[in-house]
Amino acid sequence: MAESFRENKDVLALQARDAGSAPHRSLLGLGEFLKGFSMPEGPFDPRGEWEHRYRVCVVRMTPQEGWACLPSGALILRRKPLDGGRLELAAYFGAEHGATAMDRLDAQMVCKADAAGSLVSWQTRAFIHEAKSGAAVSEPVVETGSVAGGEIRFSGAHKKTLRAPEPIPSNWSLFEAVQRLAPERETPLEFSMLEELRLLRLNQRLVPKPPMEIQVGGRAVLLRRFEHFGDGVLPYTYWLDGAGRLLFAVGGLRAYLWDAKAELDAK
């Protein structure tokens, strides 16, 4: 059986040595960002009330400059505990839509405080606005939904019912849940997922991986990590600090990077 995160010092030393010459694949495009990144400080309770802000970037290879990490939007997550083993999670997401507009998706979710952050109910408001003025380009589309007994019910503009094996989080509630998973966890988490509360993704797995020491802001920092695989999704890597904060989530061409000053152009 693998040793725990806190005890496996010999393995951590080997990982620290290897990390200097062979960055993890999910960090290949983040070199300049990591050089200037400052680790968040102070206590953090992943089960308490908090707000996290992330810069959303497109990570790609360019012929001229090699790997590039290009800002394309922001994500704001706000968590509030509720009674009865539940929590309230708000997600405000914006990403570039062409050269002058932004796609927005605002979501209010009620989730279970279980290992996956399983959905109970939600409401989303999706629209497009001009990046500079904030003027609406499209009428908002409002959707609501709920999950019970493996049945997913969508109401609002597009009514439909789907079935899937539980637990069923969204990608946003998974961002919340991964921060509550114990460092010593060894078994994969299996689940279905509603990507952006719209698309059902089956056969998802969140796999604990050994922590790695990487160079951040000119110093070596030990970070925990989980790998996310599944049908219809690109592999994602979730990087967390010792307190459990989700610092980076990187998959395919998109990266969510901790930035306490990240803002959305329209509220």
C-alpha positions as CSV (number, residue, x, y, z in Angstrom):
1,M,0.0,0.0,0.0
2,A,1.3,3.5,-0.9
3,E,2.5,5.6,2.0
4,S,0.7,8.9,2.8
5,F,1.4,12.3,1.5
6,R,3.0,13.4,4.7
7,E,5.2,10.3,5.3
8,N,6.7,9.4,1.9
9,K,9.8,11.7,2.1
10,D,12.1,9.5,0.0
11,V,9.7,9.5,-2.9
12,L,9.1,13.3,-2.5
13,A,12.9,13.8,-2.7
14,L,13.1,11.9,-6.0
15,Q,10.1,13.8,-7.4
16,A,11.8,17.1,-6.4
17,R,14.9,16.1,-8.3
18,D,13.0,14.9,-11.4
19,A,10.7,18.0,-11.5
20,G,13.6,20.3,-12.1
21,S,14.3,18.7,-15.5
22,A,11.0,17.3,-16.6
23,P,8.0,19.5,-15.8
24,H,4.6,17.7,-15.6
25,R,2.8,17.8,-19.0
26,S,0.0,20.0,-17.7
27,L,2.6,22.7,-16.8
28,L,4.4,22.9,-20.1
29,G,2.7,26.1,-21.2
30,L,2.8,27.8,-17.8
31,G,6.5,28.6,-17.5
32,E,6.2,32.4,-17.5
33,F,3.1,32.4,-15.3
34,L,4.7,30.2,-12.7
35,K,7.8,32.3,-12.6
36,G,5.8,35.3,-11.5
37,F,3.2,33.5,-9.4
38,S,2.9,34.2,-5.6
39,M,1.5,31.4,-3.5
40,P,-1.6,32.4,-1.5
41,E,-0.9,32.8,2.2
42,G,-2.9,32.3,5.4
43,P,-5.3,29.6,6.7
44,F,-7.9,28.0,4.5
45,D,-10.8,25.8,5.4
46,P,-12.1,24.0,2.2
47,R,-15.3,23.2,4.2
48,G,-16.0,26.8,5.1
49,E,-17.2,29.9,3.3
50,W,-14.7,31.2,0.7
51,E,-14.3,32.9,-2.7
52,H,-11.7,31.8,-5.3
53,R,-10.8,33.7,-8.4
54,Y,-9.1,32.2,-11.5
55,R,-7.6,33.6,-14.7
56,V,-8.8,31.5,-17.6
57,C,-6.2,31.0,-20.3
58,V,-5.7,29.3,-23.6
59,V,-2.5,27.2,-23.6
60,R,-1.0,26.5,-27.0
61,M,2.1,26.1,-29.0
62,T,3.0,29.0,-31.3
63,P,5.6,28.8,-34.2
64,Q,7.3,32.0,-33.1
65,E,7.4,31.7,-29.3
66,G,6.8,28.1,-28.5
67,W,4.4,27.4,-25.6
68,A,2.2,30.4,-24.8
69,C,-0.5,31.0,-22.1
70,L,-2.9,33.5,-23.4
71,P,-5.6,35.1,-21.1
72,S,-9.1,34.5,-22.3
73,G,-11.4,35.1,-19.4
74,A,-12.1,34.5,-15.7
75,L,-13.9,32.2,-13.2
76,I,-15.2,33.3,-9.8
77,L,-16.3,30.6,-7.4
78,R,-18.1,31.3,-4.1
79,R,-18.9,28.6,-1.5
80,K,-21.2,28.8,1.4
81,P,-22.0,25.9,3.8
82,L,-25.7,24.9,4.3
83,D,-27.3,22.7,6.9
84,G,-28.0,19.1,6.3
85,G,-24.6,18.2,4.7
86,R,-25.2,20.5,1.7
87,L,-23.5,23.6,0.3
88,E,-24.3,26.5,-2.0
89,L,-21.9,27.1,-4.8
90,A,-22.0,30.1,-7.2
91,A,-19.9,30.1,-10.4
92,Y,-19.4,33.1,-12.6
93,F,-17.6,32.2,-15.8
94,G,-16.6,34.3,-18.8
95,A,-14.5,33.5,-21.9
96,E,-13.7,35.3,-25.1
97,H,-16.2,35.0,-27.9
98,G,-14.5,36.2,-31.0
99,A,-12.4,39.4,-30.9
100,T,-14.8,41.7,-29.1
101,A,-17.4,39.7,-27.2
102,M,-17.5,37.5,-24.1
103,D,-19.5,34.3,-23.4
104,R,-20.9,34.4,-19.9
105,L,-22.4,31.6,-17.7
106,D,-23.6,32.4,-14.2
107,A,-24.6,29.4,-12.1
108,Q,-26.2,29.0,-8.7
109,M,-25.9,25.4,-7.4
110,V,-26.9,23.5,-4.3
111,C,-24.6,20.5,-3.9
112,K,-24.1,17.7,-1.4
113,A,-20.9,18.0,0.7
114,D,-19.8,14.5,-0.4
115,A,-16.6,13.5,-2.1
116,A,-17.8,14.5,-5.5
117,G,-19.8,17.7,-4.7
118,S,-22.9,16.0,-6.1
119,L,-25.5,18.3,-7.6
120,V,-28.9,18.7,-6.0
121,S,-30.3,21.6,-8.0
122,W,-29.1,24.6,-10.0
123,Q,-30.0,27.6,-12.1
124,T,-27.9,29.0,-14.9
125,R,-28.0,32.2,-16.9
126,A,-26.1,32.3,-20.2
127,F,-25.6,35.3,-22.4
128,I,-23.0,37.1,-24.6
129,H,-21.9,40.6,-24.0
130,E,-19.5,43.1,-25.5
131,A,-16.2,42.9,-23.8
132,K,-15.6,46.6,-23.4
133,S,-19.0,48.2,-22.8
134,G,-20.8,45.2,-21.2
135,A,-23.7,45.7,-23.5
136,A,-25.7,42.5,-24.2
137,V,-25.3,40.9,-27.6
138,S,-27.8,38.1,-26.9
139,E,-30.9,37.6,-24.7
140,P,-30.1,35.7,-21.5
141,V,-31.1,32.0,-21.6
142,V,-32.2,30.8,-18.1
143,E,-32.2,27.1,-17.3
144,T,-32.9,25.2,-14.1
145,G,-32.3,21.6,-13.1
146,S,-32.2,19.0,-10.4
147,V,-30.7,15.5,-9.7
148,A,-32.4,12.8,-7.6
149,G,-32.0,9.0,-7.8
150,G,-29.8,9.2,-10.9
151,E,-32.4,11.2,-12.8
152,I,-31.3,14.5,-14.2
153,R,-34.1,16.9,-14.9
154,F,-33.6,20.1,-17.0
155,S,-36.3,22.7,-17.1
156,G,-36.6,26.2,-18.5
157,A,-35.9,26.8,-22.2
158,H,-34.9,23.2,-23.0
159,K,-36.8,20.6,-21.0
160,K,-35.4,17.1,-20.9
161,T,-34.7,14.2,-18.6
162,L,-31.5,12.0,-18.5
163,R,-30.3,9.2,-16.4
164,A,-26.8,8.5,-15.2
165,P,-24.9,6.7,-12.5
166,E,-24.4,8.8,-9.3
167,P,-22.6,10.7,-8.0
168,I,-23.2,13.5,-10.5
169,P,-21.2,16.7,-10.0
170,S,-20.6,19.5,-12.4
171,N,-17.1,20.5,-13.4
172,W,-17.5,23.6,-11.2
173,S,-18.6,21.6,-8.1
174,L,-15.7,19.2,-8.8
175,F,-13.4,22.2,-8.4
176,E,-15.0,22.7,-4.9
177,A,-15.0,19.0,-4.0
178,V,-11.4,18.2,-4.9
179,Q,-10.2,20.7,-2.2
180,R,-12.0,18.6,0.5
181,L,-10.4,15.3,-0.5
182,A,-7.9,14.0,2.1
183,P,-4.2,14.1,1.2
184,E,-4.0,10.4,2.1
185,R,-6.8,9.3,-0.4
186,E,-5.6,6.4,-2.5
187,T,-8.7,5.2,-4.3
188,P,-10.0,6.8,-7.5
189,L,-13.4,8.6,-7.4
190,E,-15.8,7.4,-10.0
191,F,-18.7,9.6,-11.2
192,S,-20.8,11.1,-14.0
193,M,-20.5,14.8,-14.7
194,L,-22.5,17.7,-16.1
195,E,-20.0,19.8,-17.9
196,E,-20.9,23.5,-17.4
197,L,-24.3,22.1,-16.2
198,R,-25.2,21.3,-19.8
199,L,-23.4,18.2,-21.2
200,L,-23.5,14.8,-19.6
201,R,-20.2,13.0,-19.5
202,L,-20.2,9.4,-18.4
203,N,-17.4,7.2,-16.9
204,Q,-15.4,9.9,-15.2
205,R,-12.5,9.1,-12.8
206,L,-10.6,11.3,-10.5
207,V,-7.3,9.6,-9.6
208,P,-5.0,10.7,-6.7
209,K,-1.4,11.1,-7.8
210,P,1.8,11.5,-5.7
211,P,2.6,15.1,-4.9
212,M,5.3,16.9,-6.9
213,E,7.7,19.7,-6.2
214,I,7.7,22.4,-8.9
215,Q,9.3,25.7,-9.3
216,V,6.9,28.6,-8.5
217,G,8.0,32.2,-8.1
218,G,11.6,31.3,-8.0
219,R,11.3,28.6,-5.3
220,A,10.5,24.9,-5.0
221,V,6.9,24.3,-3.8
222,L,5.4,20.9,-3.0
223,L,1.9,20.6,-4.5
224,R,-0.7,17.8,-4.3
225,R,-2.4,16.7,-7.5
226,F,-5.3,14.7,-9.0
227,E,-5.8,13.5,-12.5
228,H,-9.2,13.6,-14.1
229,F,-10.1,11.2,-17.0
230,G,-13.3,10.2,-18.7
231,D,-15.5,9.9,-21.7
232,G,-15.8,13.0,-23.8
233,V,-13.3,15.1,-21.8
234,L,-9.6,15.9,-22.2
235,P,-7.5,14.8,-19.2
236,Y,-7.3,17.5,-16.5
237,T,-4.8,17.9,-13.7
238,Y,-5.8,19.6,-10.5
239,W,-2.9,21.2,-8.5
240,L,-3.5,22.0,-4.8
241,D,-1.4,23.6,-2.1
242,G,-0.8,22.0,1.4
243,A,-3.9,23.8,2.8
244,G,-6.1,22.3,0.1
245,R,-6.6,25.3,-2.1
246,L,-7.0,24.5,-5.8
247,L,-4.3,26.6,-7.5
248,F,-4.4,25.4,-11.1
249,A,-6.7,23.2,-13.1
250,V,-5.2,22.4,-16.6
251,G,-6.7,20.3,-19.3
252,G,-6.1,20.3,-23.1
253,L,-5.9,23.9,-24.3
254,R,-7.6,25.5,-21.2
255,A,-6.1,26.4,-17.9
256,Y,-7.7,27.9,-14.7
257,L,-4.9,29.8,-12.8
258,W,-5.3,31.2,-9.3
259,D,-5.5,35.0,-9.5
260,A,-7.1,36.9,-6.5
261,K,-7.5,40.0,-8.8
262,A,-9.3,38.2,-11.7
263,E,-12.4,40.1,-12.8
264,L,-15.3,39.6,-15.2
265,D,-16.1,42.5,-17.5
266,A,-19.9,42.5,-16.8
267,K,-21.7,41.6,-13.7
